[in-house]
């Protein structure tokens, strides 16, 4: 089932807002959070339902259908493994109509023994991410009624690998550090672009994977915040922010880390794109309740009463909501994973002669902190996003 433009826009919107609320080096997956919030919205009532709908960007009555559409679309992404799981206490009776919305293989049982349940949930997380995420991010207690979780694992190999060569930036936060630099030349000038957002400019380079997922590297003007840079890259996906591609850039300094120039060469040569970046690995653990307003969980976390009568007649509140995420970018490819879980607790319940030839060279250098998006090529859905402050 294809993911519609409306669902892609809603998920990418959450990506941009989450980026704006983040600081420092990070990685996160709104695509991993969104279906969980959508299923909760379907079963919520009162203020919790309204808040979740605002966070999702779709009406609550449409949320479950959109979540099923998103999960089916993620299953069709060749470079991605995805799964959804639900575990409940044996004594908790779910509403049949709500349970029927979930994937048929999603259901599991909580024994009430925290150690035993923890082992089962950790095994699920590790298996579903190929070992990239080894633990379920939420704690399971003896009074946990329900755990709803998603897992995403992404692996792609570059169509053309990078050459590994040390990089030593001469300015910026990484000045005089020797980094594990990655270099590549291409005749595809339009793999680079200059995004113009209201807040400033962002240089975007697309690194194509061998299947259906690409990684977009994002370097902003120095005054931009990480959230503004990632949000601009996300907005460029649907044309909200205009992009000037490499073949149309003017000569000279053209954008952040971006330059177009004529260089001498020995003979006739096509224009080329030179990209320099740094290998990185980023890990992050997010407590979604720290940003309860962003995720529509302000009312739902109040354990003095129940908020999800559409899920179960038993009063339920959100006791814990967390995500663990990883992204790794090197010369050969990219891999990323995220496990998100929501646990429900009971409610209140040179020199020499001048060469004869010259050639146009577009160079893009990512030699200071930058952002990245892992994007499904067909739908332009952002699967993972983040910010690099400590490269390898």
C-alpha positions in Angstrom: 0.0 0.0 0.0 1.6 3.3 -1.0 2.0 6.1 1.6 -0.1 9.0 0.6 1.2 12.6 0.4 -1.0 13.6 3.3 0.5 11.0 5.6 4.1 11.8 4.5 3.5 15.4 5.1 2.1 14.7 8.6 5.1 12.5 9.6 7.6 14.9 8.1 5.9 17.7 9.9 6.5 15.9 13.2 10.2 15.4 12.1 10.6 19.1 11.6 9.0 20.0 14.9 11.0 17.4 16.8 14.2 18.8 15.3 13.3 22.3 16.5 12.9 21.0 20.0 16.3 19.1 20.0 19.8 20.3 20.9 23.3 18.9 20.5 24.2 15.7 18.6 21.1 13.5 18.2 19.2 11.0 16.0 15.5 10.3 16.1 12.7 8.8 14.0 9.3 10.5 13.9 8.3 7.7 11.6 8.8 5.3 14.5 6.7 7.5 16.9 3.9 8.5 14.6 2.0 5.2 14.3 2.0 4.6 18.0 0.5 8.1 18.7 -2.0 7.4 15.9 -3.3 4.2 17.5 -3.4 5.9 20.9 -5.4 8.8 19.4 -7.9 6.3 17.9 -8.6 4.9 21.4 -8.4 8.2 23.3 -11.2 10.5 24.4 -11.4 14.0 25.8 -8.4 16.3 26.0 -6.0 13.4 25.3 -7.7 12.7 21.9 -7.6 16.4 20.9 -3.9 16.8 21.9 -2.8 13.6 20.0 -4.7 14.7 16.9 -2.9 18.1 16.9 0.5 16.4 17.4 -0.3 14.0 14.5 -1.5 16.6 12.1 -4.6 14.4 11.2 -8.1 14.1 12.7 -8.3 11.5 15.4 -11.0 9.6 13.6 -8.6 9.1 10.6 -5.5 8.3 12.7 -5.7 4.5 12.8 -6.3 4.2 9.1 -3.3 6.5 8.5 -1.2 4.4 10.9 -2.1 1.2 9.0 -1.2 2.9 5.7 2.1 4.1 7.1 3.0 0.6 8.5 2.1 -1.0 5.2 4.1 1.5 3.3 7.1 1.0 5.6 6.9 -2.7 4.9 7.4 -2.0 1.2 10.6 0.0 1.7 13.3 -2.4 0.5 16.1 -1.1 2.7 14.0 -1.1 5.8 12.8 -3.6 8.3 9.9 -2.5 10.5 7.5 -4.0 13.0 4.9 -3.1 15.6 4.3 -5.0 18.8 1.7 -4.8 21.6 1.9 -6.6 24.9 -0.8 -6.6 27.5 -1.5 -8.1 30.9 -3.6 -11.2 30.7 -6.3 -9.5 32.8 -6.6 -6.5 30.5 -9.4 -6.8 28.0 -9.0 -4.7 24.8 -11.8 -3.3 22.8 -12.3 -5.7 19.9 -12.7 -2.8 17.4 -9.4 -1.2 18.5 -7.4 -4.4 18.6 -8.6 -5.2 15.1 -6.8 -2.2 13.8 -3.4 -3.6 14.7 -1.3 -6.0 12.6 -2.3 -9.6 13.3 1.2 -10.7 14.4 1.6 -7.8 16.8 0.1 -9.2 20.0 2.0 -10.5 23.0 1.4 -11.1 26.7 2.9 -9.4 29.8 3.4 -12.0 32.6 3.6 -9.4 35.4 7.2 -10.6 36.2 9.3 -7.5 35.3 12.5 -9.5 34.8 10.8 -12.0 32.5 8.9 -9.4 30.6 12.1 -7.3 30.2 13.9 -10.2 28.6 11.1 -10.8 26.1 10.8 -7.1 25.1 14.6 -6.7 24.8 14.8 -9.8 22.6 12.1 -8.4 20.4 13.9 -5.0 20.1 17.3 -6.7 19.2 15.7 -9.1 16.7 13.7 -6.4 14.9 16.7 -4.1 14.6 19.3 -6.7 13.7 21.1 -6.1 17.0 21.5 -2.3 16.5 19.1 -1.6 19.5 19.5 -4.1 22.2 17.0 -3.0 24.8 13.4 -1.8 24.8 13.6 1.8 25.9 10.7 1.7 28.4 10.8 0.2 31.8 8.3 -2.6 32.5 7.0 -2.8 36.1 4.7 -5.3 37.8 1.8 -2.9 37.3 2.4 -2.2 33.6 -0.9 -2.9 31.8 0.2 -2.4 28.2 3.3 -1.8 26.0 2.9 -0.5 22.5 6.2 -0.5 20.5 7.6 0.1 17.0 11.0 -0.9 15.6 12.7 0.4 12.4 16.0 -0.9 11.1 17.5 0.7 7.9 20.6 -0.5 6.0 21.7 0.8 2.6 24.9 0.6 0.6 26.1 3.6 -1.4 25.8 3.3 -5.2 29.3 4.7 -5.3 31.5 4.4 -2.2 33.5 7.2 -0.7 37.3 7.4 -0.6 38.5 7.5 3.0 41.0 10.3 3.5 41.8 12.4 6.7 40.3 15.8 6.9 41.6 18.6 9.1 39.3 21.6 9.2 41.0 25.0 9.4 38.1 26.8 11.0 34.9 26.1 13.1 34.2 23.8 16.0 36.3 21.0 14.4 39.3 23.2 13.7 42.7 21.4 13.8 41.0 18.0 14.5 41.9 15.1 12.3 38.7 13.5 11.2 37.9 10.4 9.3 37.1 12.2 6.1 35.1 10.8 3.2 35.6 12.1 -0.3 33.8 11.5 -3.6 33.7 13.0 -7.1 30.8 12.8 -9.5 29.5 14.3 -12.7 26.0 14.6 -11.2 26.0 18.2 -10.2 22.4 18.2 -9.3 23.0 15.9 -6.3 23.9 19.1 -4.5 21.4 22.0 -4.0 21.1 25.2 -2.1 17.9 25.4 0.0 16.6 28.9 0.8 14.5 29.0 4.0 13.1 32.1 5.7 15.8 31.8 8.4 18.7 31.3 6.1 20.4 29.0 3.6 21.1 25.3 3.7 23.4 23.2 1.5 22.0 19.8 0.7 23.8 16.9 -0.8 22.0 13.7 -1.7 23.9 10.4 -1.2 22.1 7.7 -3.1 21.7 4.2 -1.6 21.6 1.1 -3.8 18.0 0.4 -3.0 15.2 2.9 -2.3 16.6 5.1 0.5 19.0 8.0 0.2 20.7 10.2 2.9 20.6 14.0 2.6 23.4 15.8 4.3 22.5 19.4 5.4 24.9 22.2 6.2 23.4 25.6 7.2 24.5 29.1 7.5 26.4 29.5 10.8 23.7 31.5 12.5 21.1 28.7 12.0 20.2 26.4 14.8 20.3 22.6 14.2 16.5 22.5 14.3 16.3 25.2 11.6 18.7 23.3 9.3 16.9 20.0 9.6 13.5 21.7 9.2 14.7 23.4 6.0 15.9 20.1 4.6 12.6 18.5 5.4 10.6 21.4 3.9 12.7 21.1 0.7 11.3 17.6 0.2 7.8 18.8 -0.7 8.9 22.1 -2.3 7.9 24.3 0.6 11.4 25.7 0.5 12.9 26.4 -3.0 16.1 24.6 -4.0 18.7 25.7 -6.6 20.5 22.7 -8.0 24.2 22.5 -8.6 24.1 23.0 -12.3 22.4 26.4 -11.8 24.5 27.7 -9.0 26.5 31.0 -9.6 30.3 31.0 -9.6 32.1 31.8 -6.4 31.0 31.1 -2.8 27.5 29.8 -3.4 26.2 28.7 0.0 27.3 27.1 3.3 30.4 25.0 2.5 29.6 25.4 -1.1 31.7 26.8 -3.9 31.6 26.9 -7.7 34.8 27.6 -9.7 36.8 27.0 -12.8 39.8 24.8 -12.3 42.6 24.1 -14.8 42.7 20.6 -16.2 44.9 18.6 -18.7 42.1 18.1 -21.3 38.4 18.6 -21.9 36.5 17.5 -18.8 32.9 17.4 -17.7 31.8 19.6 -14.8 32.2 17.7 -11.6 30.9 17.7 -8.0 33.3 17.1 -5.2 31.9 16.2 -1.8 33.9 16.1 1.4 32.2 15.0 4.7 33.1 13.0 7.8 32.1 9.5 8.9 29.9 9.5 12.0 27.9 7.4 14.5 25.2 9.0 16.6 23.2 7.4 19.4 20.4 9.0 21.4 17.8 8.1 24.0 14.7 10.2 24.1 12.1 10.5 26.9 9.1 11.6 24.9 7.3 12.8 28.1 10.0 15.5 28.5 8.4 16.9 25.3 4.8 15.9 26.1 3.4 18.9 24.4 5.1 18.1 21.1 3.8 14.5 21.1 0.3 15.3 22.4 0.8 13.4 25.6 0.2 16.2 28.2 -3.3 15.0 29.3 -2.6 11.3 28.6 0.2 11.2 31.2 -2.1 12.2 34.1 -2.5 8.8 35.9 -5.3 10.1 38.1 -7.8 9.1 35.5 -8.1 7.0 32.3 -7.8 8.5 28.8 -8.2 5.6 26.4 -11.7 4.1 26.8 -11.5 3.1 23.1 -8.6 0.8 23.9 -10.0 -0.9 27.0 -12.7 -0.4 29.6 -10.0 -0.4 32.2 -8.7 3.1 33.0 -5.3 3.7 31.2 -2.8 6.5 31.2 0.7 6.9 29.6 3.2 6.0 32.2 6.3 6.0 30.0 7.2 6.8 26.4 10.7 6.6 25.1 12.8 6.1 21.9 16.3 4.7 21.5 17.9 5.5 18.1 21.2 5.0 16.2 22.6 6.2 12.9 26.0 5.3 11.4 27.4 6.8 8.1 30.7 5.5 6.6 32.5 5.1 3.3 30.3 2.1 2.2 26.8 2.9 3.4 24.4 4.0 6.1 22.5 2.1 8.8 20.0 3.4 11.3 17.6 2.0 13.9 15.0 3.2 16.3 12.8 1.4 18.9 10.0 3.4 20.3 7.7 2.2 23.1 4.8 3.6 25.1 3.8 1.9 28.4 0.4 2.3 29.8 0.0 2.3 33.6 -3.3 2.1 35.4 -5.3 5.3 35.4 -7.0 6.9 38.4 -8.0 5.0 38.1 50.2 24.4 -8.0 52.7 26.5 -10.6 54.0 25.9 -14.1 52.6 26.9 -17.5 49.0 28.0 -17.8 46.9 24.9 -18.8 44.9 25.1 -22.0 41.7 23.7 -20.5 39.5 24.5 -17.5 36.5 22.7 -16.0 33.7 23.7 -13.7 34.0 22.2 -10.2 31.2 22.4 -7.6 32.6 21.6 -4.2 30.7 20.9 -1.0 32.5 20.5 2.3 30.8 19.3 5.5 33.6 20.2 7.9 31.5 21.6 10.8 28.4 20.3 12.6 25.7 19.3 10.1 22.3 17.5 9.9 21.1 14.5 8.0 17.9 12.9 6.8 17.4 9.3 5.7 14.6 9.6 3.0 12.5 7.1 1.2 13.2 8.0 -2.5 9.7 7.4 -3.8 7.5 9.0 -1.2 10.1 11.4 0.3 9.2 10.2 3.7 11.9 11.0 6.3 12.7 7.7 8.1 15.5 9.0 10.4 16.8 12.5 11.1 19.7 13.9 13.2 22.5 16.2 13.9 26.2 15.4 14.0 28.4 17.2 16.5 31.1 14.5 17.1 32.2 12.8 13.9 34.6 9.9 13.8 
